[in-house]
């Protein structure tokens, strides 16, 4: 059964049969593969693949998303590797492509995420399961009651020392918009470093401190409150803002609660 699909970097990926040995290089896509029912087929995952917790503990770890151990992957003899342009290093991916089929995602918005889920479903022979997940995500976001005429301004922090925020051309920026927030750093690109003075000048109504990649905690709120005394500041679930796989089924409900708190 030959399968040929295009990845999100416009490369054709061809498999001679349904994959039986899959390596995933991205946590959110690892969770998706498990939710598609591919527990037996998944043979390798990254150190950061933590969901589902009761199942990932039995899988071989092949390093971090940025420092993949190529030899460990070769030992697993995968017939499919699934990665992501932003999260994986191009040099590592090009190396792997010399030996194995590699399907790459490139995601900036919800539509990209849904397309990824549906295409991966075709690639692994789980079309109906992928369609069910995609439909669930689309329905939940359609029901998200954002008052688009009354957007609240917000800043979303992903790092501390130095301060770094999610700006334009990021999946998080699209999630903020869908949740009913206007990113005060939308004129900046990607994940810029900013200063306390620049944050104070931007004067966001909301400041979101992400639980990942920097592990912001409640103790950090005071630090930001001193900079923007009038802002509503909270630690938010970074997975629900930045994981673009099946976890998106829970994001809209979470965003709805954030809006209601305002």
ZAMARGU-4260 file (C-alpha; in steps of 0.2 Angstrom, whole numbers, plus 5000, padded with zeros to 4 digits):
<rodrens>
0) 5000/5000/5000 | 5010/5015/4994 | 5006/5032/5002 | 5012/5048/4996 | 5008/5065/5004
5) 5015/5082/5004 | 5022/5089/5021 | 5019/5107/5026 | 5036/5112/5019 | 5030/5107/5002
10) 5040/5091/5001 | 5033/5075/4995 | 5034/5060/5007 | 5032/5043/5001 | 5029/5027/5011
15) 5028/5010/5003 | 5017/5004/5017 | 5008/5010/5033 | 5022/5014/5045 | 5025/5001/5058
20) 5040/5010/5067 | 5037/5029/5070 | 5049/5042/5078 | 5041/5058/5084 | 5052/5073/5086
25) 5039/5085/5094 | 5029/5083/5110 | 5013/5089/5104 | 5014/5078/5088 | 5019/5063/5099
30) 5003/5066/5109 | 4993/5066/5093 | 5000/5050/5087 | 4995/5041/5103 | 4978/5049/5102
35) 4976/5042/5084 | 4979/5025/5092 | 4997/5022/5087 | 5004/5017/5103 | 5012/5001/5096
40) 5019/5009/5081 | 5028/5023/5091 | 5046/5018/5095 | 5055/5034/5098 | 5051/5051/5106
45) 5060/5066/5113 | 5065/5070/5131 | 5051/5083/5131 | 5037/5071/5126 | 5027/5070/5142
50) 5009/5066/5136 | 5001/5054/5139 | 5011/5051/5154 | 5006/5033/5157 | 5012/5028/5139
55) 5027/5039/5135 | 5037/5031/5149 | 5039/5015/5139 | 5046/5023/5124 | 5064/5025/5119
60) 5071/5043/5121 | 5081/5050/5107 | 5087/5067/5114 | 5079/5084/5114 | 5070/5093/5100
65) 5085/5104/5097 | 5098/5090/5100 | 5092/5074/5092 | 5103/5059/5094 | 5104/5053/5076
70) 5113/5037/5080 | 5099/5033/5093 | 5086/5035/5079 | 5096/5024/5067 | 5096/5010/5080
75) 5077/5011/5080 | 5075/5009/5061 | 5060/5020/5059 | 5050/5019/5043 | 5043/5036/5047
80) 5049/5051/5057 | 5038/5066/5061 | 5046/5083/5065 | 5043/5102/5064 | 5052/5116/5056
85) 5053/5127/5071 | 5056/5114/5085 | 5069/5104/5076 | 5086/5109/5069 | 5087/5109/5050
90) 5104/5100/5050 | 5098/5086/5060 | 5082/5084/5049 | 5093/5084/5033 | 5104/5071/5040
95) 5089/5060/5044 | 5081/5062/5027 | 5096/5053/5020 | 5091/5037/5029 | 5072/5038/5032
100) 5056/5046/5026 | 5053/5062/5036 | 5037/5072/5037 | 5038/5090/5043 | 5025/5102/5050
105) 5026/5121/5049 | 5013/5129/5059 | 5008/5147/5062 | 4989/5146/5065 | 4974/5135/5069
110) 4971/5131/5051 | 4989/5124/5049 | 4987/5113/5065 | 4971/5106/5058 | 4979/5103/5041
115) 4993/5094/5050 | 4982/5083/5060 | 4972/5078/5045 | 4987/5075/5034 | 4996/5064/5047
120) 4980/5054/5049 | 4981/5050/5030 | 5000/5046/5032 | 4998/5034/5046 | 4981/5026/5040
125) 4971/5034/5054 | 4960/5046/5043 | 4944/5044/5052 | 4952/5046/5069 | 4961/5062/5063
130) 4945/5069/5056 | 4936/5066/5073 | 4950/5075/5082 | 4950/5089/5069 | 4931/5091/5070
135) 4931/5092/5089 | 4944/5106/5088 | 4936/5116/5075 | 4919/5114/5084 | 4926/5120/5100
140) 4934/5135/5093 | 4918/5140/5083 | 4910/5140/5100 | 4923/5151/5108 | 4913/5167/5113
145) 4926/5180/5110 | 4919/5198/5109 | 4929/5203/5094 | 4924/5221/5095 | 4931/5222/5113
150) 4948/5214/5112 | 4959/5216/5128 | 4977/5220/5125 | 4989/5207/5131 | 5008/5202/5132
155) 5013/5183/5132 | 5029/5179/5141 | 5039/5163/5136 | 5055/5167/5145 | 5063/5177/5159
160) 5081/5184/5160 | 5080/5190/5147 | 5062/5193/5145 | 5055/5186/5129 | 5037/5187/5122
165) 5028/5178/5108 | 5025/5191/5095 | 5019/5190/5076 | 5021/5175/5065 | 5019/5163/5080
170) 5005/5150/5084 | 5003/5158/5101 | 4999/5175/5093 | 4985/5166/5083 | 4979/5158/5099
175) 4979/5175/5108 | 4968/5182/5094 | 4956/5168/5094 | 4954/5170/5113 | 4950/5188/5111
180) 4966/5197/5115 | 4976/5209/5105 | 4995/5206/5106 | 5003/5222/5111 | 5019/5215/5103
185) 5011/5211/5086 | 5022/5223/5077 | 5037/5213/5083 | 5043/5197/5075 | 5043/5179/5082
190) 5050/5178/5099 | 5059/5195/5103 | 5068/5200/5119 | 5061/5215/5127 | 5065/5226/5142
195) 5055/5231/5157 | 5054/5248/5150 | 5047/5242/5133 | 5034/5232/5143 | 5029/5247/5153
200) 5027/5258/5138 | 5016/5244/5129 | 5004/5245/5145 | 4995/5228/5141 | 4979/5226/5151
205) 4984/5207/5153 | 5001/5199/5156 | 5001/5180/5153 | 5016/5171/5160 | 5017/5154/5152
210) 5021/5138/5161 | 5033/5133/5147 | 5046/5134/5141 | 5051/5145/5156 | 5042/5138/5171
215) 5034/5154/5177 | 5026/5152/5194 | 5014/5163/5205 | 5029/5170/5214 | 5034/5179/5198
220) 5018/5189/5197 | 5024/5202/5209 | 5039/5205/5198 | 5028/5210/5183 | 5015/5219/5194
225) 5029/5231/5199 | 5032/5235/5180 | 5013/5236/5176 | 5003/5240/5191 | 4986/5241/5182
230) 4988/5224/5172 | 4979/5208/5176 | 4993/5195/5178 | 4992/5177/5178 | 5002/5161/5175
235) 4994/5151/5161 | 4995/5134/5154 | 5008/5135/5140 | 5003/5118/5133 | 4985/5125/5129
240) 4992/5140/5120 | 5007/5132/5110 | 5004/5113/5108 | 4996/5111/5090 | 4991/5093/5091
245) 4976/5084/5099 | 4978/5094/5115 | 4969/5109/5105 | 4953/5100/5109 | 4954/5108/5127
250) 4961/5125/5122 | 4945/5134/5118 | 4937/5130/5134 | 4952/5136/5144 | 4953/5152/5134
255) 4934/5155/5137 | 4938/5154/5156 | 4952/5167/5154 | 4940/5179/5145 | 4927/5177/5158
260) 4940/5181/5172 | 4942/5198/5164
</rodrens>
